[in-house]
Amino acid sequence: MSTEVAQDGSDEAVPIPYVEGAWIQLEIIQNYQDSPLPQATSACITKILDITMSSVMRVIIHLDSGRRVEAVLKLYDRRFGVDLRGNGYLTEHWPLTVAKEALFESSVRRNAIDSFLTKLAQDQEKARLPIAAQDFLYSDDEDDEESDDEDNDDDGVDKSVKYEAALWKQCEDMFNREVKAYEHLKDFQGTGIPRLLASVRLAGASSIIPLDLVNDPAAKYWDVKGILLQFIPGINLINLDSSSIDVKEWEPLVQRSVDLAHEINKSGLVMKDCSPRNVIIDRESQQPFMIDFAQCWLKHEMKIRWDSPSESDEEEEDEKEEEEEKDEKEEKDEKEEKEEKEEKEEKEEKEEKEEKEEKEEKEEEDFNLEDEYWYRAGSTNNPAAIGTVMAGRLKSEKGVEIKIQYPNTMALMVRPQDYYTYS
């Protein structure tokens, strides 16, 4: 794709509207506190905290009562993000341009996005590895320099459009996942994680929905959602070595952070993206607060997946058996031999089916949700993702050695021998 800037500016990057001093108009989707925010709320950006997978900023909300609410606003905006719109290795970044946004809007208006996302969901179900948005930029015809339409696939949808649509779906999923995580961790709010104040969306002058599509179902593709969180004044754990906190407090702080990660795991939630960067140390209480749950999984959802039978696999197996039986019948010339073989096969099939049912019943009896959960949680190892990184950093940067105690997840399992091999 060309990187040259057109004279009309169509290939210029869409400017980031989130800057210090800017005002953002928000609509409250759901309030989560006893003192609810008004449905139409304005927030002033006081500091940009991060624009990687989401756009995170510190804001002040001025209420009619005169009260000021300082909060953290996290927006899941597909248009911006160093990591969101990159390849994950910081070697490539694909900013949204005016031309690409116009192409995306055109595709939405001709109803090409819905069908693409439906197919994407079906492909995700079949894929062994998740299909990433950037995969659509690395299509099969990328090396075909002689192609007259190299930016389009067989379905006629431009690669960049698929990329934007996949990013929209990713942002939508991250928003829903983080809201669900905060609801799940409600007992930790205010003590181990920030309080969730409200879920929001851009509204009014801040909305990016085309005016003629505001009341159209297609408006969802420009619906930028986010969350308002309690602002925790403090430092990021990864910056502990450059803080004013006494060295003697470093080990206890890291230990408390490790213990917090384990307590969150015990509640039935595991973070896929756990690191010291996702821990804030409160300046006054020196209590660790875990943040960023947009990428996590829940134990009760794992149970749903295990309890749901795979009907498609059974149907495919049945179809395969029918085809094999049909082939075998065609190979037989004499009727007597064919009937004898069919009778034998029916008997074997019945025995095999009974044996399979008995095996599945035994596997269901043997399966222990807690064991499976703690095996997966132990493999992800959120506590070690914090403790080992900090221990290595403090030793290499400051020559300070800390000793951290880690939880024994095997001790929480009923039958660890089913998962771990002992030598």
Summary of the structure (lengths in Angstrom):
residues: 423
radius of gyration: 27.1
end to end distance: 54.8
largest distance: 94.5
contacts: 1159
relative contact order: 0.10
helix: 48%
strand: 18%
